[in-house]
Amino acid sequence: MPSYNQILSQAQQLLARRKIADAEPLFKQVLALRSRNVDAMIGLGLIYNETKRHHEAIEILQQAAALQPYSIMALANLGTAHHFLEQHAEAVKAFRQCLTYQPNNATNQYNLACVLKAMGELEEAAEAFRRAIELKPDYIDALFNLGNTLRDQKKPDEAIETYERALKFNPNHAESINNLGNAWRDKGDIDRALEFHRKAMALKPDLLDAVAGVGHALRDLGRPEESLAPFQYFMERKPGDQVTHSGYLLALEYLAEQNPERVFAEHVRWGKRHANPESLPTPTFTNDRTENRRLRIGYLSPDFRQHAVAFFLENLLTGHDRSQVEVICYSTNTYTDAVTERFKGYASSWREVARLPEPELAELIRNEKIDILVDVAGHTAGNRLLAVARRPAPVQVSYLGYIDTTGMSQMDYRLVDAYTDPPGMTESLYTEELLRLPSTFACFRPYEPLPEVAPLPALANGHVTFGVLSVAAKINMGAVGRWGEVLTRVPGSRLIFGGNGLLNASVQERILGTLAAKGVGRERVEFFGSQPLTDYFALHGRIDILLDPFPVTGHTITCNALWMGVPVITLAGRKYVSRLGVSVMSNLQLPELIAKTWDEYVASAAKLAGDLPRLGELRRTMRERMRTSLIMDAPAFVRNVEAAYREMWRKWCQR
């Protein structure tokens, strides 16, 4: 009969050859003979981790570590088991113990960094990755994940340098090439991003993240029609990825030829695929059904920061009647800034939930007895729709952050107004019940401090300057052609483009080519990319009339332009995404700035450009017009929202 040492040796050899099923009973046989054999315990712990039995791994590895406290193998694999179970504090403790005994172990430095990153401790994670790289300069995984951490920290330049270091050691590391593309996209160089995503795809055709990267890049370059194929390819092969599916929905919104019914159907498909209530637990609520009591309102958002949403959300959160409403904010973003600190002061309670898994986030909201949960993200980046799908609150509302329906049956309401969604026009395009606020769906708070309104540029220039301030993704060549017609109708006029993605050569070539076909020369067009806010607002001092894109019209950009005295010509479409300008202009009582057709749009722009006295009057009076309008009447707006919440709550209480 073989000795226990022979059995142990055979088990270890089998494990090394990855014959796990054969090795496991032998390790157990050793422990039956020698119950305190640490090597056998570690072997079983490795097998349990490999076969995703992490709770069993923790139990056996804790025994091994108790018997042999200095065992790096026991501690490292214990840390790995905790990490898999997202027991981050325990994992950090195990890996730090490893490093106490063996401080120059690059692998354990790397493992510690990965756990810290998962916890959102990005500074500590970056330092741990750097320490692993110091110990092992060609550590590709550490370089790759350091680059990812730097991207999370909004440090794209450092991320690019880190990915490039990884590629010096392995020029064909497709993951680093792909994320190098993502970092360039962070910087607004989408042409270069597309180049790297395609290179990564060529090296590793099954790298679906690169396929998605191509889709995102094409969409952000204003080529949504071309982006659909890579998005669809990705979704066919990874149907459970809700993030890329949401990216596909946004590409559909940007299509020049809108088909609202198709876009709605695709949102519903998202809801059925990723948030099917039949596959989720049936919720029960113990909320007090007293109709007139103080309500607990939860706001769920990744955008409690310097973001377009903040221009509109701030008035609501500061204006709530605290005798009627208790405000609980759930922040789903690890990135914070000075605006975040302001928002923290507006909340009765503040929760950092970016790292919580969906079931835990839903449980937290439910346990805190939120009466009405307001999702302020929809399908935008950082959303937590899968937590909302678990229906953590009895009443759930989609508001402000997204331009369309969520497609989820678990979202009860959507807050809009009668201009974005005229009664009888759009109800069939939502899974939510529309609740129309009086006058306006949003209340604008200008960025501060802002410069005074500049004099009308046309008076000094001797010509009218039109502007298009928009990300490249919103600019399609059909609209560009119409803007070319405007410039043709207004001799000597100029056109300024400004926004993220507009410095990409391919974007400019397409725009200039389309304008040239309308007889507009290159000398009449100027491009600006993404700018600091001070430069962005100063640019308005060079623009006489802003031209709203279509079909995805502006809202924050429109309000900013108007606040700077620049009138905006907008085209009214069939649905919310194409009617944001309609809401703003209607509330400002400027119906002449709303066109019903493209021909009317071109004619309205040309007519206004030809009436400098009217342009000058609008510029002088626009800021006061806004200040005294309903879109800046914060007390009235907040009362309207609270009345809407109360109506929703009463309906639920009466069920």
Buried (B, 14 or more C-beta within 10 A) or exposed (E): EEEBEEBBBBBBEBBEEEEBEBBBEBBBBBBEEBEEBBBBBBBBBBBBBBEEBBEBBBBBBBBBBEEBEEBBBBBBBBBBBBBBBBBBEBBBBBBBBBBEEBEEBBBBBBBBBBBBBBBBBBEBBBBBBBBBBEBBEEBBBBBBBBBBBBBBBEBBEBBBEBBBBBBEEBEEBBBBBBBBBBBBBBBBBBBBBBBBBBBBBEBBEEBBBBBBBBBBBBBBBBBBBBBBEBBEBBBEEBEEBBEBBBBBBBBBBBBBEBEBEEBBBBBBBBBBBBBEBEEBEEBEBEBEBEEEEEBBBBBBBBBBBBBBBBBBBBBBBBBBEEEBBBBBBBBBBBBBEEBBEBBBEBBEEBBBBBBBEBBEBBBBBBEBBBBBBBBBBBBBEBBBBBBBBBBBBBBBBBBBBBBBBBBBBBBBBBBBBBBBBBEEBBEEBBBBEBBBBBBBBBBBBBBEEBEEBBEBBBEEBEBBBBBBBBBBBBBBBEBBBBBBBBBBBBEEBBBBBBBBBBBBEBBBEBBBEBBEEBEBEEEBBBBBBBBEEEEBBBBBBBBBBBBBBBBBBBBBBBBBBBBBBBBBBBBBBBBBBBBBBBBBBBBBEBEEBBBEEBEBBBBBBBBBBEEBEBBBEBBBEBBEBBEEBBBBBBEBBBBBBBEBBBEBBEBBBEE
